[in-house]
Amino acid sequence: MEWEHVLYRAKQPPDLTEVFELLPKWRHLTHAEHVAPGIYLRLLAKSEQITGAGQNPDAVPLEDMQAVIRQRLGQPRCINRLAKCDRPL
């Protein structure tokens, strides 16, 4: 694990530079864990599932996702969702 590796290296000689460089990479995970406890362990479990299977069993085919994107791009969006939309953004 990256965190354990960085902590080990920080001890040889004592230097916290790598620890401080690693912290911003983990900031989003700490926030996610605060909002939804256990999310990181679920992320690791999902990663193991995908790695073991060689693919994501819950994945949507690329063509389906592209169709959803095309459909959404074709629909006008409004700045004020309560107002009637006359002009797309």
DADAQUI-V911346 format. One record per helix or strand. SS is the DSSP state (alpha for helix, beta for strand). FROM is the first residue (numbers start at 1). TO is the last residue. Records with the same first field share a line. If there is no record, write none. Layout:
BEGIN
SS->FROM-TO + FROM-TO
END
This chain:
BEGIN
alpha->2-10 + 17-35 + 39-53 + 62-74
beta->11-11 + 14-14
END
